[in-house]
């Protein structure tokens, strides 16, 4: 494939947009807007914009428009934990000042616990400063993995569910997510070779994106109701070719077309990746509840960890 100067510069601009999002604290919607403005103007002119001009535009827009996507500690941590009537040894909430992210974590009984960790990325509807939504959001994705894990006494994995701040997306939080996950692994003495990443909708896209950004962290990924959109995701399938994937999508997904997910899987496989593609036929977008409660999900994770 011939790579034109315009393509190279577009890639530079996309990288610059990501880097302006230092540690994910700058508003992702504004940075994407700048990227699209660059692309629109380039198309109108039928040529590429000088890099110095684009950099100048981005600097001005950053100074004028960017806000901070940081919420500090969640406001409802105590009420969530106390209202669940669950022993404290099975669930905890926290805030990482280093990562600037809130999170929920669940722990199975010691007798049935595996050494693995499942990290769950929620959908767009749960963003903000409420851990209640991460646990269960009837107006959005419904039950999160933390709730499902606590309700299933046979769920063998520790789970970690970060909370995405309002005004940003998982795709722009790679560094902060990596910091949180590594902190949690160290604090809880988790086997670093048994860490799995999953998510639904925006969280499923974040699963692809985060794995591509920090592939050394994960033994397997399970993106649900998601696909790779570029931008905002920079598709780097070869970086995750060694990470097995369980991809789940509904044939009649009303939010993210099935064909988009299918093409994502094809590109991943073409790059050398191994993917099991499971298709649902419910007409629903939020199918993660059925996936996480299935024997298939647990069996797949256990199989990946023992290969």
C-alpha positions as CSV (number, residue, x, y, z in Angstrom):
1,X,0.0,0.0,0.0
2,X,1.3,3.4,-0.9
3,X,1.5,5.8,2.0
4,X,1.0,9.4,1.0
5,X,2.3,12.4,2.8
6,X,-1.2,13.4,3.7
7,X,-1.7,10.0,5.4
8,X,1.4,10.4,7.4
9,X,0.4,13.8,8.6
10,X,-3.1,12.6,9.5
11,X,-1.5,10.0,11.6
12,X,0.6,12.6,13.2
13,X,-2.4,14.8,13.9
14,X,-4.3,11.8,15.5
15,X,-1.2,11.1,17.7
16,X,-1.1,14.8,18.6
17,X,-4.7,14.8,19.6
18,X,-4.1,11.8,21.8
19,X,-1.0,13.4,23.4
20,X,-2.9,16.6,24.0
21,X,-5.2,14.4,26.1
22,X,-2.4,14.0,28.7
23,X,-3.3,11.2,31.0
24,X,-6.8,11.3,29.7
25,X,-7.6,14.5,31.7
26,X,-8.5,16.7,28.7
27,X,-12.0,16.5,27.3
28,X,-12.1,13.8,24.6
29,X,-15.1,15.2,22.8
30,X,-13.2,18.5,22.2
31,X,-10.0,16.8,21.0
32,X,-12.0,14.6,18.6
33,X,-13.7,17.8,17.3
34,X,-10.3,19.3,16.5
35,X,-9.3,16.1,14.7
36,X,-12.4,16.2,12.6
37,X,-12.0,19.9,11.9
38,X,-8.5,19.1,10.6
39,X,-9.9,16.3,8.4
40,X,-12.8,18.4,7.1
41,X,-10.6,21.4,6.1
42,X,-8.1,19.0,4.4
43,X,-10.9,17.4,2.4
44,X,-12.2,20.8,1.3
45,X,-8.8,22.0,0.2
46,X,-8.0,18.6,-1.3
47,X,-4.6,18.8,0.3
48,X,-3.0,18.5,3.7
49,X,-2.8,21.4,6.2
50,X,0.7,22.4,7.2
51,X,1.6,20.8,10.5
52,X,2.6,24.1,12.0
53,X,-0.9,25.6,11.3
54,X,-2.7,22.6,12.7
55,X,-0.5,22.6,15.8
56,X,-1.3,26.3,16.2
57,X,-5.0,25.7,15.9
58,X,-4.9,22.9,18.4
59,X,-2.9,24.9,20.9
60,X,-5.4,27.8,20.7
61,X,-8.4,25.4,21.0
62,X,-6.8,23.6,23.9
63,X,-6.3,26.8,25.8
64,X,-9.8,28.0,25.2
65,X,-12.0,24.9,25.3
66,X,-10.4,22.0,27.1
67,X,-11.8,21.1,30.5
68,X,-10.5,18.6,33.0
69,X,-12.1,15.2,33.0
70,X,-11.5,14.5,36.7
71,X,-14.1,14.1,39.3
72,X,-12.1,13.2,42.5
73,X,-13.5,10.6,44.9
74,X,-17.0,9.4,44.2
75,X,-19.7,11.0,46.3
76,X,-21.7,7.8,47.1
77,X,-19.1,5.2,48.1
78,X,-20.3,4.7,51.7
79,X,-24.0,4.6,50.9
80,X,-23.4,2.0,48.1
81,X,-21.4,-0.4,50.3
82,X,-23.6,-0.1,53.4
83,X,-26.8,-0.5,51.3
84,X,-25.7,-3.8,49.8
85,X,-25.8,-5.9,53.0
86,X,-22.7,-7.8,51.8
87,X,-19.7,-8.7,53.9
88,X,-16.9,-6.2,53.5
89,X,-14.5,-9.0,52.6
90,X,-16.4,-9.5,49.3
91,X,-16.6,-5.9,48.0
92,X,-14.7,-2.7,48.4
93,X,-14.6,0.7,46.7
94,X,-11.7,3.0,46.3
95,X,-10.1,6.0,44.7
96,X,-6.6,6.0,43.2
97,X,-5.1,9.5,43.5
98,X,-2.3,8.4,41.1
99,X,-4.7,7.3,38.4
100,X,-7.4,9.8,39.4
101,X,-10.0,7.1,39.0
102,X,-12.7,5.6,41.3
103,X,-13.4,1.9,41.3
104,X,-15.4,-1.0,42.7
105,X,-13.7,-4.4,43.4
106,X,-15.3,-7.7,44.3
107,X,-13.7,-10.8,45.8
108,X,-15.0,-14.4,45.8
109,X,-14.7,-16.6,48.8
110,X,-11.1,-17.7,49.4
111,X,-12.2,-21.4,49.0
112,X,-13.4,-20.9,45.4
113,X,-11.0,-18.1,44.3
114,X,-8.7,-18.3,41.3
115,X,-5.6,-16.2,41.0
116,X,-7.1,-14.2,38.1
117,X,-8.5,-10.6,37.8
118,X,-11.2,-9.5,35.4
119,X,-11.3,-5.8,34.7
120,X,-14.6,-4.4,33.5
121,X,-15.2,-1.2,31.5
122,X,-18.7,0.1,31.6
123,X,-20.7,1.8,28.9
124,X,-21.1,5.5,28.2
125,X,-24.3,5.8,30.3
126,X,-22.4,5.2,33.6
127,X,-19.9,8.0,33.3
128,X,-19.7,10.5,36.1
129,X,-19.1,10.4,39.8
130,X,-21.5,7.7,41.0
131,X,-20.3,4.2,41.8
132,X,-24.0,3.2,42.1
133,X,-24.2,3.3,38.3
134,X,-21.2,1.1,37.9
135,X,-22.8,-1.5,40.2
136,X,-26.3,-1.3,38.6
137,X,-27.8,1.3,36.2
138,X,-31.3,0.5,35.1
139,X,-31.3,3.6,32.8
140,X,-28.1,2.4,31.1
141,X,-26.3,-0.9,30.9
142,X,-28.2,-2.5,33.8
143,X,-26.1,-4.7,36.2
144,X,-22.3,-4.3,35.9
145,X,-19.9,-7.1,36.4
146,X,-19.5,-6.3,40.1
147,X,-23.1,-7.0,40.8
148,X,-23.2,-10.1,38.7
149,X,-20.1,-11.5,40.4
150,X,-21.5,-10.9,43.9
151,X,-24.8,-12.5,43.0
152,X,-23.0,-15.6,41.7
153,X,-21.4,-17.5,44.5
154,X,-19.5,-19.6,42.0
155,X,-17.9,-16.7,40.2
156,X,-14.2,-17.4,40.8
157,X,-12.4,-14.2,39.8
158,X,-11.6,-11.0,41.5
159,X,-13.2,-8.1,39.6
160,X,-12.1,-4.5,39.1
161,X,-14.6,-2.0,37.8
162,X,-13.2,1.5,37.2
163,X,-15.5,4.6,36.9
164,X,-15.0,6.7,33.8
165,X,-15.3,10.4,34.5
166,X,-17.9,12.5,32.7
167,X,-16.7,14.3,29.6
168,X,-14.3,11.6,28.4
169,X,-14.1,8.1,27.1
170,X,-12.1,4.9,27.9
171,X,-10.2,5.4,24.7
172,X,-8.5,8.4,26.2
173,X,-7.7,6.9,29.6
174,X,-5.1,4.3,28.7
175,X,-2.4,5.7,31.0
176,X,-4.7,6.1,34.0
177,X,-6.3,2.7,33.5
178,X,-2.9,1.1,33.3
179,X,-1.8,2.9,36.5
180,X,-5.0,1.7,38.3
181,X,-4.7,-1.9,37.2
182,X,-1.0,-2.2,38.1
183,X,-1.7,-0.6,41.5
184,X,-4.5,-3.0,42.2
185,X,-2.5,-6.1,41.1
186,X,0.3,-5.1,43.5
187,X,-2.0,-4.3,46.4
188,X,-4.1,-7.5,46.1
189,X,-1.1,-9.8,45.2
190,X,-2.8,-10.9,42.0
191,X,-1.0,-13.1,39.4
192,X,0.0,-10.6,36.7
193,X,-0.3,-13.3,34.0
194,X,-4.0,-13.9,34.8
195,X,-5.5,-10.4,34.1
196,X,-8.4,-10.2,31.6
197,X,-10.1,-7.2,30.2
198,X,-13.8,-6.9,29.2
199,X,-16.4,-4.3,28.6
200,X,-19.7,-3.5,26.9
201,X,-20.5,-0.8,24.3
202,X,-18.1,2.1,25.0
203,X,-16.4,-0.3,27.4
204,X,-16.1,-2.9,24.7
205,X,-14.5,-0.4,22.4
206,X,-12.2,0.6,25.3
207,X,-11.3,-3.1,25.7
208,X,-10.0,-3.2,22.1
209,X,-8.3,0.2,22.5
210,X,-6.7,-0.4,25.9
211,X,-5.4,-3.8,24.8
212,X,-3.8,-2.2,21.8
213,X,-2.2,0.5,23.9
214,X,-0.9,-1.7,26.7
215,X,-0.9,-5.3,25.4
216,X,1.5,-6.5,28.1
217,X,-1.1,-6.2,30.8
218,X,-3.7,-8.7,29.5
219,X,-3.9,-12.5,29.1
220,X,-7.2,-12.3,27.2
221,X,-9.9,-9.8,26.2
222,X,-13.7,-10.0,25.9
223,X,-15.2,-7.1,24.0
224,X,-19.0,-7.1,24.0
225,X,-21.4,-5.1,21.7
226,X,-18.4,-3.2,20.4
227,X,-16.1,-2.6,17.4
228,X,-13.0,-0.7,16.5
229,X,-13.8,2.8,15.2
230,X,-11.0,4.9,13.9
231,X,-10.9,7.6,15.2
232,X,-10.9,7.6,18.1
233,X,-9.2,4.2,18.3
234,X,-5.9,3.8,16.6
235,X,-6.1,0.3,15.1
236,X,-3.0,-1.6,16.0
237,X,-4.1,-5.2,15.6
238,X,-0.6,-6.7,15.3
239,X,0.2,-5.5,18.8
240,X,-2.5,-7.7,20.2
241,X,-2.1,-10.7,17.9
242,X,-0.8,-12.8,20.9
243,X,-3.8,-12.0,23.0
244,X,-6.8,-14.3,22.6
245,X,-10.2,-12.7,22.2
246,X,-13.7,-13.8,22.9
247,X,-15.9,-11.3,20.9
248,X,-19.6,-11.3,21.5
249,X,-22.1,-9.3,19.5
250,X,-25.8,-9.4,18.6
251,X,-26.9,-9.9,15.0
252,X,-29.5,-7.2,15.4
253,X,-27.6,-4.8,17.7
254,X,-29.5,-1.5,17.4
255,X,-26.5,0.6,18.4
256,X,-23.3,-0.8,16.9
257,X,-23.9,-2.7,13.7
258,X,-23.0,-6.4,13.7
259,X,-21.2,-6.0,10.4
260,X,-18.8,-3.5,12.1
261,X,-18.0,-6.0,14.8
262,X,-17.5,-8.7,12.2
263,X,-15.0,-6.6,10.2
264,X,-13.2,-5.8,13.4
265,X,-12.8,-9.6,14.1
266,X,-11.7,-10.2,10.5
267,X,-9.0,-7.5,10.8
268,X,-7.8,-8.9,14.1
269,X,-7.6,-12.4,12.6
270,X,-5.8,-11.2,9.5
271,X,-3.1,-9.6,11.8
272,X,-2.6,-13.1,13.3
273,X,-5.0,-12.9,16.2
274,X,-7.1,-15.7,17.6
275,X,-10.7,-14.8,18.2
276,X,-13.8,-16.8,19.1
277,X,-16.8,-14.9,17.7
278,X,-20.1,-15.6,19.5
279,X,-23.3,-14.2,18.0
280,X,-26.5,-13.5,19.9
281,X,-29.9,-13.0,18.2
282,X,-31.9,-11.1,20.8
283,X,-32.1,-7.7,19.1
284,X,-30.5,-6.1,22.2
285,X,-27.4,-4.0,22.7
286,X,-26.7,-4.7,26.3
287,X,-26.2,-8.5,26.2
288,X,-23.3,-8.5,28.7
289,X,-25.5,-9.7,31.6
290,X,-26.2,-13.0,29.8
291,X,-22.6,-13.3,28.7
292,X,-21.2,-12.8,32.2
293,X,-23.7,-15.2,33.7
294,X,-23.0,-17.9,31.2
295,X,-20.8,-21.0,31.7
296,X,-19.1,-20.1,28.4
297,X,-17.6,-16.9,29.8
298,X,-16.1,-18.5,32.9
299,X,-14.9,-21.6,30.9
300,X,-13.2,-19.4,28.3
301,X,-11.3,-17.3,30.9
302,X,-10.2,-20.5,32.8
303,X,-9.0,-22.0,29.5
304,X,-7.0,-19.0,28.5
305,X,-5.3,-18.9,31.9
306,X,-4.2,-22.5,31.6
307,X,-2.9,-22.5,28.0
